[in-house]
Amino acid sequence: MTNQNVPNYLAQSILVTLFCCLPLGIVAIIKASEVNSRLASGDYEGAVRASNEAKKFCWWSFGAGIIFVVIYIVLAVLAAIFGQ
């Protein structure tokens, strides 16, 4: 298999770090950066595992960001309704 078959998700990791959830996004960036170094050392299976982990943490970060936004909106609406 060639290197093009293993996505590193680095761009997605950076975006979710900036816009969604910082702690999970940082883990995603670390995992994404492992992909190319593992491919360079010839560890194809390790690169695939790191790619899958980066993808997983990207989605977790995105989900955490969505949950945070929903909670924020609910609290803002409740404050508007019950606030003075």
C-alpha positions as CSV (number, residue, x, y, z in Angstrom):
1,M,0.0,0.0,0.0
2,T,1.1,3.5,-0.6
3,N,1.3,6.5,1.7
4,Q,-1.7,8.1,0.1
5,N,-4.0,5.4,1.4
6,V,-3.4,6.5,5.1
7,P,-5.0,9.9,5.8
8,N,-3.4,11.8,8.7
9,Y,-6.4,14.1,9.6
10,L,-4.1,16.9,10.6
11,A,-6.2,19.7,9.1
12,Q,-9.3,18.3,10.8
13,S,-7.5,18.0,14.1
14,I,-6.4,21.6,14.0
15,L,-9.8,22.8,13.2
16,V,-11.6,20.9,15.9
17,T,-8.9,22.0,18.4
18,L,-9.6,25.7,17.5
19,F,-13.4,25.5,17.2
20,C,-14.6,22.6,19.3
21,C,-12.8,21.1,22.2
22,L,-9.2,21.9,23.0
23,P,-8.1,18.9,25.1
24,L,-9.5,16.3,22.7
25,G,-8.3,18.3,19.7
26,I,-4.7,18.3,21.1
27,V,-4.8,14.5,21.4
28,A,-6.1,14.4,17.8
29,I,-3.2,16.6,16.6
30,I,-0.7,14.3,18.3
31,K,-2.2,11.2,16.8
32,A,-2.4,12.8,13.4
33,S,1.3,13.8,13.5
34,E,2.2,10.2,14.3
35,V,0.8,9.0,11.0
36,N,3.5,10.4,8.7
37,S,6.4,9.5,11.0
38,R,5.2,5.9,11.3
39,L,4.9,5.7,7.5
40,A,8.4,7.1,7.1
41,S,9.7,4.4,9.4
42,G,7.9,1.7,7.5
43,D,5.3,0.9,10.2
44,Y,2.2,0.8,8.0
45,E,0.0,-0.9,10.6
46,G,1.0,1.7,13.2
47,A,0.2,4.5,10.8
48,V,-3.3,3.0,10.2
49,R,-3.8,2.8,13.9
50,A,-2.7,6.3,14.5
51,S,-4.9,7.5,11.6
52,N,-7.9,5.8,13.1
53,E,-7.2,7.2,16.5
54,A,-6.8,10.7,15.0
55,K,-10.1,10.3,13.3
56,K,-11.8,9.1,16.5
57,F,-10.5,12.0,18.5
58,C,-11.6,14.5,15.8
59,W,-15.1,13.1,16.0
60,W,-15.1,13.1,19.9
61,S,-13.9,16.7,19.9
62,F,-16.5,17.7,17.4
63,G,-19.2,16.0,19.5
64,A,-18.0,17.7,22.6
65,G,-18.1,21.0,20.9
66,I,-21.7,20.4,19.7
67,I,-22.8,19.3,23.2
68,F,-21.2,22.5,24.7
69,V,-23.0,24.7,22.2
70,V,-26.3,23.0,22.9
71,I,-25.9,23.4,26.7
72,Y,-24.9,27.0,26.3
73,I,-28.0,27.7,24.2
74,V,-30.3,25.9,26.7
75,L,-28.8,27.9,29.6
76,A,-29.1,31.2,27.7
77,V,-32.8,30.5,26.9
78,L,-33.5,29.5,30.5
79,A,-31.7,32.7,31.7
80,A,-33.8,34.8,29.3
81,I,-37.0,33.1,30.5
82,F,-36.4,33.1,34.2
83,G,-34.0,36.0,34.5
84,Q,-35.1,39.5,35.5
